[in-house]
């Protein structure tokens, strides 16, 4: 091999490749990685802002910068400074100065980062500029975490994982680029003889690992390189998650952010249909929406087994789960309101025994109402170290969270309810309390606006009902059937048009006979009030479906619904109409009536379902886990979902090792429970268990491979790979033995390449004539010993012949030194 040829070769596990060719490939790969990194950061920032301009313009700028750099054309520093000083900087100052909101001012500063990124990308690419681009992308990603909205947080989290992978890839390629640059510098300063140049480059690249030397096809960025980067990324993420879970949360900041205190909320609005005042038709605006509102799981208080929500609803007397929310009592010209508010009371922290436990995750809907299947005996909010009782309105039984929880990015709470009820009854028989009368609740429940047509219709219907001798329940059921099936009404989500001066309820009853649940519930409520039966409209959600991936029962906005609660007594309607309002509220119960046609409503809800498929479900699941265990992780969740389960598990293991039979059973039950609950696999404690199991599995695989190779080499040395490896070791040992006879022995701190250079120089001094090149021998040794390559038989034969010739030449030198 000639010196010129040697000086242009790179140590590789594949065929020989020109140094300059590899260096150009590495340079192109690094520039592409930098540009893609800048583009991904801009996409993340645009996602966080919720606006494409001007952030997404970074993508075409990166493409233009890549094209210009490939053609060796750049923006000069003078023009870059002028553009930044006279155009971009004033524009960012204007955004910051004239922005009205705090987040608008923040965006002005963010856009300045974007403009700086453009200027750096378009200038000549140097090592310093590359570091500037990386730093600017990190700043954009960091600021994006402050701007991202809750509904986009999961998508941002996925992009962040992709950014981490790309960033590690870019840094790895940067290390390779530096290594090749050092190797090229060594090649340029080598001696004219070219001896050892390949090993100078090998030493320069040794710090980046074996992936730098390429694969068996001579590719630097081959599958092996990619696999190394991916494994490093996932390993880093796994360690980061463990550190995240172990690191104690700061109660002051993380609890406030997780619980969503008002000072951290930006312009949040209440979900349509659940504010203090609701106009007829408003609820229809969300009945076509697929946004999720609730995630629910229910557990039996005695057995601890999970309950089917539909089965539990049937126990309570409902055809579908009814998640009660807002109670509306006062009606005026098509608008319902909550009426006069009573003093709110707080539930006690102690949960009732043997009650059904309903676990809820309420999304960010901008309301302080807590939804649950009624009747509810206790509600506890689980977002703090000491779970607090929710606030309840005694006159309407509406459950709310505390003011400090308002504006939250969702909230988790537990509602405790009886194991069984029936016949739509939501309370035990009782008299209306003095509190309800004091605060005017009774007046609101019996208020009936002047509606001549409705009043005449009710009077005619009563005249046909056996002269008014029916009970209030029978009258309510009669009116309910009329609206639901006998009156010729149709269910529709389309908006209502009514003449000026006509009440929307009367327009629905006698003109259009078309509407959705709000109209049906309003009509029945006013009809009952006209017969002195206290009634109110209740808004909430009805129905839902189970997500088989998470195990949670999910309720979306399209499941929003309105129904009626009436205070039913046993006196005949005839006596109630003849008596006073005080006599009308003798001992009774609150009963649910739902006049909306159930079949038509179910068809409408089903038609608005999102057909997102498996990929959509997986995406939604990942987004949920990100929101639950990253964005909303606080000290309470860390204690209950990580520290406490891990501590209990370790204590159980320790007692099991001490031989306690009860602990062995407890450990086995914990393992079965964990294995049978996929949702726990993705909890903090589940991640820790999974992490250590994977770590043990990795160690087991590595140990198994080591033992397999050991046994294989001992029992089947004739295998091709083992034979080839042994042949390589043999020829290199023969080469070293011949060198030792010349007085050359590789030192403990000397690399094989350095030793080959020393041997080559000694061969030249001794004047040996041998076709064997020590550099080639060491390169072949590296190929198989460290690169995992099997040398072909032809190459092995040439090496064997060369070593034989080298041994013969050494014998000649020794003979000249020691003549007989």
ZAROFI-865230 format. One record per residue (C-alpha): residue in three letters; y, x, z. Coordinates in steps of 0.25 Angstrom, whole numbers, padded with zeros to 4 digits, always signed. Layout:
BEGIN
AlaYXZ/...
END
This chain:
BEGIN
Unk+0000+0000+0000/Unk+0013+0006-0004/Unk+0025+0007+0006/Unk+0033-0002-0003/Unk+0023-0013-0002/Unk+0021-0011+0013/Unk+0036-0012+0015/Unk+0036-0026+0009/Unk+0025-0032+0017/Unk+0024-0041+0029/Unk+0013-0041+0039/Unk+0006-0054+0037/Unk-0007-0062+0039/Unk-0006-0066+0024/Unk-0003-0058+0011/Unk+0008-0048+0011/Unk+0022-0054+0009/Unk+0035-0048+0005/Unk+0044-0046+0017/Unk+0057-0050+0010/Unk+0049-0063+0005/Unk+0045-0067+0019/Unk+0059-0064+0025/Unk+0065-0073+0015/Unk+0055-0084+0018/Unk+0058-0083+0033/Unk+0073-0083+0030/Unk+0072-0096+0022/Unk+0063-0102+0032/Unk+0073-0099+0043/Unk+0085-0104+0035/Unk+0078-0117+0032/Unk+0074-0119+0047/Unk+0089-0117+0051/Unk+0094-0127+0041/Unk+0083-0137+0045/Unk+0086-0135+0060/Unk+0101-0139+0057/Unk+0097-0151+0049/Unk+0087-0156+0060/Unk+0098-0154+0071/Unk+0108-0162+0062/Unk+0098-0174+0061/Unk+0096-0174+0076/Unk+0111-0174+0078/Unk+0113-0185+0068/Unk+0102-0193+0075/Unk+0108-0191+0088/Unk+0122-0195+0083/Unk+0117-0207+0075/Unk+0126-0203+0064/Unk+0123-0195+0051/Unk+0137-0189+0049/Unk+0140-0178+0050/Unk+0128-0172+0057/Unk+0118-0175+0046/Unk+0126-0168+0036/Unk+0120-0155+0042/Unk+0108-0158+0034/Unk+0114-0156+0020/Unk+0122-0145+0026/Unk+0110-0138+0030/Unk+0104-0140+0016/Unk+0116-0134+0009/Unk+0116-0122+0019/Unk+0101-0119+0015/Unk+0104-0120+0000/Unk+0117-0111+0002/Unk+0110-0101+0011/Unk+0098-0100+0000/Unk+0109-0096-0010/Unk+0116-0087-0001/Unk+0128-0095-0001/Unk+0135-0098+0012/Unk+0148-0104+0018/Unk+0157-0092+0022/Unk+0162-0091+0036/Unk+0176-0093+0032/Unk+0174-0107+0025/Unk+0164-0111+0037/Unk+0175-0108+0047/Unk+0186-0115+0039/Unk+0177-0127+0037/Unk+0173-0128+0051/Unk+0187-0126+0056/Unk+0195-0135+0047/Unk+0184-0146+0044/Unk+0173-0147+0054/Unk+0180-0144+0067/Unk+0192-0153+0065/Unk+0182-0164+0061/Unk+0174-0162+0073/Unk+0187-0162+0082/Unk+0191-0175+0076/Unk+0178-0182+0079/Unk+0179-0177+0093/Unk+0193-0181+0095/Unk+0193-0195+0089/Unk+0179-0199+0094/Unk+0181-0210+0103/Unk+0168-0210+0111/Unk+0162-0198+0119/Unk+0150-0197+0110/Unk+0159-0197+0098/Unk+0166-0185+0103/Unk+0152-0178+0106/Unk+0149-0181+0091/Unk+0162-0174+0087/Unk+0157-0161+0094/Unk+0143-0163+0088/Unk+0148-0163+0074/Unk+0155-0150+0076/Unk+0141-0144+0078/Unk+0137-0150+0065/Unk+0149-0144+0058/Unk+0146-0131+0064/Unk+0132-0132+0059/Unk+0136-0134+0045/Unk+0145-0122+0045/Unk+0135-0113+0051/Unk+0124-0118+0041/Unk+0133-0115+0029/Unk+0137-0101+0032/Unk+0129-0088+0030/Unk+0116-0088+0037/Unk+0115-0077+0048/Unk+0107-0076+0061/Unk+0120-0081+0069/Unk+0122-0093+0060/Unk+0107-0097+0062/Unk+0109-0097+0077/Unk+0121-0105+0075/Unk+0114-0116+0067/Unk+0103-0116+0078/Unk+0113-0117+0089/Unk+0120-0128+0082/Unk+0108-0136+0080/Unk+0104-0135+0094/Unk+0117-0140+0098/Unk+0116-0152+0089/Unk+0103-0156+0094/Unk+0108-0155+0109/Unk+0120-0163+0106/Unk+0111-0173+0099/Unk+0104-0176+0112/Unk+0117-0181+0118/Unk+0120-0190+0106/Unk+0107-0196+0103/Unk+0105-0211+0106/Unk+0093-0216+0114/Unk+0087-0223+0102/Unk+0088-0210+0094/Unk+0083-0201+0105/Unk+0068-0201+0101/Unk+0072-0198+0087/Unk+0081-0187+0092/Unk+0069-0181+0101/Unk+0060-0181+0089/Unk+0070-0173+0081/Unk+0072-0164+0093/Unk+0058-0160+0093/Unk+0059-0157+0078/Unk+0071-0149+0080/Unk+0064-0141+0091/Unk+0052-0138+0081/Unk+0062-0134+0070/Unk+0070-0125+0080/Unk+0058-0117+0085/Unk+0054-0116+0070/Unk+0068-0110+0066/Unk+0068-0100+0078/Unk+0054-0096+0074/Unk+0058-0094+0060/Unk+0070-0086+0065/Unk+0061-0077+0073/Unk+0053-0074+0060/Unk+0066-0072+0052/Unk+0071-0061+0062/Unk+0057-0055+0062/Unk+0057-0054+0047/Unk+0071-0049+0047/Unk+0067-0038+0056/Unk+0055-0034+0048/Unk+0063-0034+0035/Unk+0073-0024+0042/Unk+0061-0015+0046/Unk+0056-0015+0032/Unk+0070-0011+0026/Unk+0071+0001+0036/Unk+0057+0005+0034/Unk+0053+0019+0029/Unk+0051+0021+0014/Unk+0037+0023+0016/Unk+0036+0008+0020/Unk+0025+0011+0030/Unk+0024+0001+0042/Unk+0035-0009+0036/Unk+0025-0021+0037/Unk+0023-0018+0052/Unk+0038-0016+0055/Unk+0039-0030+0050/Unk+0027-0034+0058/Unk+0033-0029+0070/Unk+0046-0036+0067/Unk+0039-0049+0066/Unk+0029-0048+0077/Unk+0038-0055+0087/Unk+0037-0068+0079/Unk+0022-0070+0080/Unk+0011-0070+0070/Unk+0017-0082+0063/Unk+0028-0073+0057/Unk+0018-0065+0049/Unk+0014-0077+0041/Unk+0001-0084+0037/Unk-0010-0080+0028/Unk-0001-0085+0016/Unk+0010-0076+0020/Unk+0019-0087+0025/Unk+0028-0085+0036/Unk+0031-0100+0039/Unk+0017-0105+0038/Unk+0008-0115+0046/Unk+0006-0104+0056/Unk+0021-0102+0058/Unk+0024-0117+0059/Unk+0012-0120+0069/Unk+0018-0109+0078/Unk+0032-0115+0078/Unk+0026-0129+0080/Unk+0017-0125+0091/Unk+0029-0117+0098/Unk+0038-0130+0096/Unk+0028-0139+0103/Unk+0025-0129+0114/Unk+0040-0128+0117/Unk+0042-0143+0117/Unk+0030-0145+0126/Unk+0035-0135+0136/Unk+0049-0141+0135/Unk+0044-0155+0138/Unk+0037-0149+0150/Unk+0049-0142+0155/Unk+0057-0155+0152/Unk+0047-0163+0161/Unk+0047-0153+0172/Unk+0062-0151+0173/Unk+0068-0160+0183/Unk+0078-0171+0178/Unk+0092-0170+0183/Unk+0094-0184+0189/Unk+0109-0185+0187/Unk+0109-0183+0172/Unk+0095-0187+0167/Unk+0094-0199+0175/Unk+0107-0204+0171/Unk+0104-0201+0156/Unk+0090-0207+0157/Unk+0095-0219+0164/Unk+0107-0221+0155/Unk+0119-0222+0164/Unk+0131-0228+0158/Unk+0139-0215+0157/Unk+0128-0210+0148/Unk+0128-0222+0139/Unk+0136-0222+0125/Unk+0140-0236+0121/Unk+0127-0243+0124/Unk+0126-0258+0121/Unk+0117-0269+0126/Unk+0106-0274+0118/Unk+0109-0287+0110/Unk+0105-0299+0118/Unk+0104-0293+0132/Unk+0119-0292+0136/Unk+0126-0300+0146/Unk+0130-0310+0135/Unk+0122-0314+0123/Unk+0126-0322+0111/Unk+0116-0331+0104/Unk+0110-0323+0092/Unk+0112-0309+0098/Unk+0098-0307+0102/Unk+0094-0309+0088/Unk+0100-0296+0084/Unk+0090-0288+0091/Unk+0078-0296+0087/Unk+0075-0288+0074/Unk+0077-0275+0081/Unk+0065-0266+0084/Unk+0071-0257+0095/Unk+0063-0256+0107/Unk+0068-0262+0120/Unk+0056-0261+0130/Unk+0044-0254+0133/Unk+0035-0261+0143/Unk+0022-0259+0150/Unk+0016-0268+0161/Unk+0006-0264+0172/Unk-0002-0273+0182/Unk+0003-0270+0196/Unk-0011-0272+0201/Unk-0021-0265+0191/Unk-0010-0256+0185/Unk-0015-0259+0171/Unk-0006-0261+0160/Unk-0003-0275+0156/Unk-0001-0281+0142/Unk+0013-0287+0141/Unk+0008-0299+0133/Unk-0003-0302+0143/Unk+0007-0300+0155/Unk+0017-0309+0148/Unk+0007-0320+0147/Unk+0004-0319+0162/Unk+0019-0322+0164/Unk+0019-0334+0155/Unk+0025-0328+0143/Unk+0019-0327+0129/Unk+0025-0314+0127/Unk+0032-0303+0136/Unk+0046-0308+0140/Unk+0055-0296+0144/Unk+0066-0304+0152/Unk+0080-0298+0151/Unk+0093-0305+0151/Unk+0095-0319+0157/Unk+0107-0327+0150/Unk+0112-0339+0158/Unk+0126-0343+0152/Unk+0128-0349+0138/Unk+0141-0351+0131/Unk+0142-0354+0116/Unk+0131-0346+0111/Unk+0132-0334+0121/Unk+0123-0332+0133/Unk+0127-0324+0145/Unk+0121-0320+0159/Unk+0130-0329+0167/Unk+0135-0325+0181/Unk+0128-0313+0186/Unk+0122-0313+0200/Unk+0122-0301+0209/Unk+0111-0292+0204/Unk+0099-0287+0214/Unk+0091-0275+0213/Unk+0075-0275+0213/Unk+0069-0267+0224/Unk+0062-0254+0220/Unk+0049-0258+0226/Unk+0040-0264+0215/Unk+0031-0276+0218/Unk+0017-0274+0220/Unk+0006-0279+0210/Unk+0017-0283+0200/Unk+0016-0280+0185/Unk+0024-0268+0182/Unk+0032-0268+0169/Unk+0037-0255+0164/Unk+0048-0255+0155/Unk+0056-0245+0146/Unk+0069-0252+0142/Unk+0076-0246+0130/Unk+0091-0243+0129/Unk+0096-0258+0126/Unk+0109-0257+0133/Unk+0106-0268+0144/Unk+0103-0267+0159/Unk+0093-0278+0158/Unk+0078-0274+0161/Unk+0068-0282+0154/Unk+0055-0287+0160/Unk+0044-0297+0159/Unk+0048-0307+0170/Unk+0047-0311+0181/Unk+0051-0297+0187/Unk+0049-0294+0202/Unk+0055-0280+0202/Unk+0061-0270+0192/Unk+0062-0255+0194/Unk+0069-0245+0186/Unk+0062-0232+0184/Unk+0073-0223+0179/Unk+0076-0215+0192/Unk+0069-0208+0203/Unk+0070-0220+0212/Unk+0067-0232+0203/Unk+0077-0243+0206/Unk+0076-0258+0205/Unk+0082-0265+0194/Unk+0094-0275+0196/Unk+0090-0290+0195/Unk+0099-0302+0193/Unk+0093-0313+0203/Unk+0099-0325+0196/Unk+0093-0321+0182/Unk+0082-0311+0185/Unk+0088-0301+0175/Unk+0084-0287+0178/Unk+0094-0276+0176/Unk+0095-0261+0178/Unk+0106-0255+0186/Unk+0119-0251+0180/Unk+0116-0236+0181/Unk+0105-0239+0171/Unk+0113-0245+0160/Unk+0115-0238+0147/Unk+0101-0232+0149/Unk+0093-0226+0138/Unk+0082-0236+0142/Unk+0076-0238+0156/Unk+0062-0239+0162/Unk+0059-0249+0173/Unk+0048-0257+0179/Unk+0047-0272+0181/Unk+0037-0278+0191/Unk+0033-0292+0188/Unk+0022-0302+0193/Unk+0008-0301+0188/Unk+0007-0315+0183/Unk+0016-0327+0181/Unk+0015-0339+0171/Unk+0021-0350+0163/Unk+0034-0343+0160/Unk+0038-0343+0174/Unk+0047-0332+0178/Unk+0050-0335+0192/Unk+0044-0342+0204/Unk+0048-0356+0207/Unk+0061-0355+0215/Unk+0075-0361+0217/Unk+0087-0355+0211/Unk+0093-0346+0221/Unk+0107-0347+0227/Unk+0111-0334+0220/Unk+0108-0340+0207/Unk+0117-0352+0210/Unk+0128-0344+0217/Unk+0130-0335+0204/Unk+0130-0347+0195/Unk+0117-0345+0189/Unk+0113-0359+0190/Unk+0125-0364+0182/Unk+0123-0354+0171/Unk+0108-0359+0170/Unk+0112-0373+0169/Unk+0125-0371+0160/Unk+0125-0380+0148/Unk+0136-0379+0137/Unk+0141-0391+0130/Unk+0130-0393+0119/Unk+0130-0408+0115/Unk+0119-0407+0105/Unk+0110-0399+0114/Unk+0113-0408+0126/Unk+0109-0420+0118/Unk+0097-0414+0112/Unk+0092-0411+0127/Unk+0095-0425+0131/Unk+0087-0431+0120/Unk+0075-0421+0123/Unk+0075-0425+0137/Unk+0075-0440+0134/Unk+0062-0438+0126/Unk+0056-0430+0138/Unk+0051-0442+0146/Unk+0064-0446+0151/Unk+0067-0432+0158/Unk+0055-0432+0167/Unk+0050-0419+0162/Unk+0051-0406+0170/Unk+0061-0395+0167/Unk+0049-0386+0162/Unk+0044-0397+0153/Unk+0058-0399+0147/Unk+0060-0384+0145/Unk+0047-0383+0138/Unk+0050-0395+0129/Unk+0064-0388+0125/Unk+0056-0375+0123/Unk+0046-0381+0114/Unk+0057-0388+0106/Unk+0064-0375+0103/Unk+0051-0367+0101/Unk+0043-0376+0092/Unk+0047-0391+0091/Unk+0062-0391+0087/Unk+0060-0384+0073/Unk+0067-0371+0077/Unk+0066-0358+0070/Unk+0066-0344+0075/Unk+0076-0334+0067/Unk+0083-0321+0070/Unk+0095-0325+0061/Unk+0108-0327+0067/Unk+0114-0342+0069/Unk+0126-0348+0062/Unk+0132-0359+0069/Unk+0145-0368+0066/Unk+0157-0365+0075/Unk+0157-0372+0088/Unk+0142-0375+0088/Unk+0134-0369+0099/Unk+0123-0359+0094/Unk+0112-0366+0103/Unk+0115-0379+0097/Unk+0116-0374+0083/Unk+0102-0368+0085/Unk+0096-0381+0091/Unk+0102-0391+0081/Unk+0106-0383+0069/Unk+0099-0370+0065/Unk+0087-0371+0074/Unk+0085-0357+0071/Unk+0087-0345+0080/Unk+0080-0334+0089/Unk+0077-0334+0103/Unk+0091-0334+0109/Unk+0094-0348+0102/Unk+0080-0354+0107/Unk+0082-0349+0122/Unk+0097-0353+0122/Unk+0093-0367+0117/Unk+0082-0369+0127/Unk+0091-0364+0139/Unk+0102-0374+0135/Unk+0093-0385+0133/Unk+0087-0383+0147/Unk+0100-0382+0154/Unk+0104-0395+0148/Unk+0093-0401+0157/Unk+0097-0394+0169/Unk+0086-0383+0168/Unk+0092-0369+0172/Unk+0089-0360+0160/Unk+0093-0346+0155/Unk+0091-0338+0142/Unk+0084-0324+0144/Unk+0084-0313+0134/Unk+0074-0302+0134/Unk+0062-0298+0125/Unk+0049-0305+0121/Unk+0036-0298+0116/Unk+0034-0284+0111/Unk+0022-0275+0108/Unk+0015-0264+0113/Unk+0017-0250+0108/Unk+0003-0244+0107/Unk+0008-0230+0106/Unk+0016-0230+0120/Unk+0008-0242+0126/Unk+0022-0249+0129/Unk+0025-0264+0126/Unk+0037-0263+0117/Unk+0048-0273+0116/Unk+0059-0272+0105/Unk+0072-0279+0103/Unk+0065-0288+0093/Unk+0058-0294+0105/Unk+0071-0299+0111/Unk+0070-0313+0116/Unk+0077-0325+0123/Unk+0070-0335+0131/Unk+0074-0345+0142/Unk+0071-0346+0157/Unk+0073-0359+0164/Unk+0073-0363+0178/Unk+0062-0374+0179/Unk+0060-0383+0190/Unk+0051-0395+0193/Unk+0060-0407+0193/Unk+0060-0416+0181/Unk+0072-0414+0171/Unk+0076-0428+0175/Unk+0079-0424+0189/Unk+0086-0411+0185/Unk+0095-0418+0175/Unk+0099-0428+0186/Unk+0101-0418+0197/Unk+0111-0407+0200/Unk+0110-0393+0196/Unk+0106-0389+0210/Unk+0094-0399+0209/Unk+0090-0393+0195/Unk+0087-0379+0201/Unk+0076-0383+0211/Unk+0064-0374+0213/Unk+0060-0369+0199/Unk+0056-0357+0191/Unk+0061-0349+0179/Unk+0053-0352+0167/Unk+0053-0345+0153/Unk+0055-0353+0140/Unk+0055-0347+0127/Unk+0059-0357+0116/Unk+0059-0347+0104/Unk+0048-0350+0094/Unk+0038-0339+0098/Unk+0030-0338+0085/Unk+0043-0336+0076/Unk+0049-0326+0086/Unk+0036-0318+0086/Unk+0036-0317+0071/Unk+0051-0313+0071/Unk+0048-0302+0081/Unk+0036-0297+0074/Unk+0044-0297+0060/Unk+0054-0287+0067/Unk+0044-0278+0072/Unk+0045-0263+0067/Unk+0034-0258+0059/Unk+0035-0244+0063/Unk+0020-0240+0062/Unk+0014-0228+0070/Unk+0024-0218+0066/Unk+0035-0227+0071/Unk+0028-0229+0084/Unk+0026-0215+0087/Unk+0040-0212+0084/Unk+0045-0222+0094/Unk+0035-0217+0104/Unk+0040-0203+0103/Unk+0055-0208+0104/Unk+0051-0216+0116/Unk+0044-0204+0123/Unk+0057-0195+0120/Unk+0066-0206+0126/Unk+0057-0208+0138/Unk+0053-0194+0142/Unk+0065-0186+0137/Unk+0078-0194+0136/Unk+0075-0202+0148/Unk+0068-0192+0157/Unk+0074-0192+0171/Unk+0070-0188+0185/Unk+0063-0201+0188/Unk+0054-0201+0176/Unk+0051-0186+0178/Unk+0046-0189+0192/Unk+0038-0201+0188/Unk+0033-0197+0175/Unk+0031-0182+0176/Unk+0032-0176+0190/Unk+0024-0187+0198/Unk+0013-0189+0188/Unk+0011-0174+0186/Unk+0011-0172+0202/Unk+0001-0184+0204/Unk-0008-0178+0193/Unk-0008-0164+0199/Unk-0011-0169+0213/Unk-0022-0178+0208/Unk-0028-0165+0201/Unk-0027-0157+0213/Unk-0034-0167+0222/Unk-0045-0168+0211/Unk-0047-0153+0212/Unk-0048-0155+0227/Unk-0060-0164+0225/Unk-0054-0178+0228/Unk-0062-0189+0221/Unk-0050-0199+0222/Unk-0041-0188+0215/Unk-0052-0186+0204/Unk-0052-0201+0201/Unk-0036-0202+0201/Unk-0036-0190+0191/Unk-0046-0196+0182/Unk-0038-0209+0182/Unk-0025-0202+0179/Unk-0031-0195+0167/Unk-0037-0208+0162/Unk-0024-0215+0164/Unk-0016-0204+0157/Unk-0026-0204+0145/Unk-0026-0219+0144/Unk-0010-0220+0143/Unk-0004-0214+0131/Unk+0010-0217+0136/Unk+0007-0207+0148/Unk+0004-0196+0138/Unk+0018-0195+0134/Unk+0024-0196+0148/Unk+0030-0183+0154/Unk+0017-0182+0163/Unk+0008-0185+0151/Unk+0015-0174+0143/Unk+0013-0164+0154/Unk-0002-0168+0154/Unk-0003-0167+0139/Unk+0005-0153+0139/Unk-0005-0147+0148/Unk-0017-0153+0142/Unk-0012-0147+0128/Unk-0010-0134+0135/Unk-0024-0134+0141/Unk-0030-0138+0127/Unk-0022-0127+0120/Unk-0028-0117+0130/Unk-0042-0123+0129/Unk-0041-0122+0113/Unk-0036-0107+0114/Unk-0047-0104+0124/Unk-0057-0110+0115/Unk-0053-0103+0103/Unk-0053-0090+0111/Unk-0067-0092+0116/Unk-0072-0097+0102/Unk-0067-0084+0096/Unk-0073-0076+0107/Unk-0087-0082+0105/Unk-0086-0082+0090/Unk-0083-0067+0090/Unk-0094-0065+0099/Unk-0105-0073+0093/Unk-0101-0074+0078/Unk-0094-0061+0074/Unk-0099-0063+0060/Unk-0089-0074+0057/Unk-0080-0071+0046/Unk-0067-0071+0054/Unk-0073-0063+0065/Unk-0079-0053+0055/Unk-0066-0051+0048/Unk-0058-0049+0061/Unk-0069-0039+0066/Unk-0068-0032+0052/Unk-0053-0031+0054/Unk-0054-0026+0068/Unk-0064-0016+0063/Unk-0056-0010+0052/Unk-0044-0009+0060/Unk-0052-0002+0071/Unk-0057+0007+0061/Unk-0043+0010+0056/Unk-0038+0013+0070/Unk-0050+0022+0073/Unk-0047+0030+0061/Unk-0033+0031+0065/Unk-0037+0036+0079/Unk-0045+0047+0072/Unk-0032+0051+0066/Unk-0025+0051+0080/Unk-0018+0038+0078/Unk-0020+0027+0089/Unk-0012+0014+0090/Unk-0003+0014+0102/Unk-0003+0002+0112/Unk+0011-0001+0108/Unk+0010+0002+0093/Unk+0008-0010+0084/Unk-0003-0009+0073/Unk+0008-0008+0062/Unk+0015+0004+0069/Unk+0001+0010+0070/Unk-0001+0008+0055/Unk+0012+0015+0052/Unk+0008+0027+0061/Unk-0006+0028+0054/Unk+0001+0027+0040/Unk+0010+0038+0044/Unk-0001+0047+0049/Unk-0009+0044+0037/Unk+0002+0049+0028/Unk+0004+0062+0037/Unk-0011+0065+0036/Unk-0011+0063+0021/Unk-0023+0053+0022/Unk-0027+0046+0009/Unk-0032+0032+0012/Unk-0030+0019+0005/Unk-0029+0012+0019/Unk-0015+0008+0023/Unk-0014+0007+0038/Unk-0003-0004+0037/Unk-0013-0012+0029/Unk-0024-0011+0039/Unk-0015-0015+0050/Unk-0009-0027+0042/Unk-0023-0032+0039/Unk-0027-0030+0054/Unk-0015-0039+0058/Unk-0018-0049+0047/Unk-0031-0052+0054/Unk-0029-0048+0068/Unk-0016-0056+0070/Unk-0015-0064+0058/Unk-0029-0071+0058/Unk-0031-0067+0044/Unk-0045-0064+0038/Unk-0045-0053+0029/Unk-0052-0055+0016/Unk-0065-0046+0013/Unk-0058-0039+0002/Unk-0047-0034+0011/Unk-0056-0030+0022/Unk-0064-0022+0012/Unk-0052-0014+0008/Unk-0048-0012+0022/Unk-0062-0007+0025/Unk-0061+0003+0013/Unk-0047+0007+0017/Unk-0051+0010+0031/Unk-0064+0018+0027/Unk-0055+0027+0018/Unk-0045+0028+0029/Unk-0056+0033+0039/Unk-0061+0043+0028/Unk-0047+0048+0027/Unk-0046+0050+0042/Unk-0059+0058+0042/Unk-0053+0067+0032/Unk-0040+0069+0040/Unk-0049+0072+0052/Unk-0058+0082+0044/Unk-0045+0090+0040/Unk-0040+0090+0054/Unk-0054+0095+0059/Unk-0061+0104+0049/Unk-0075+0108+0052/
END
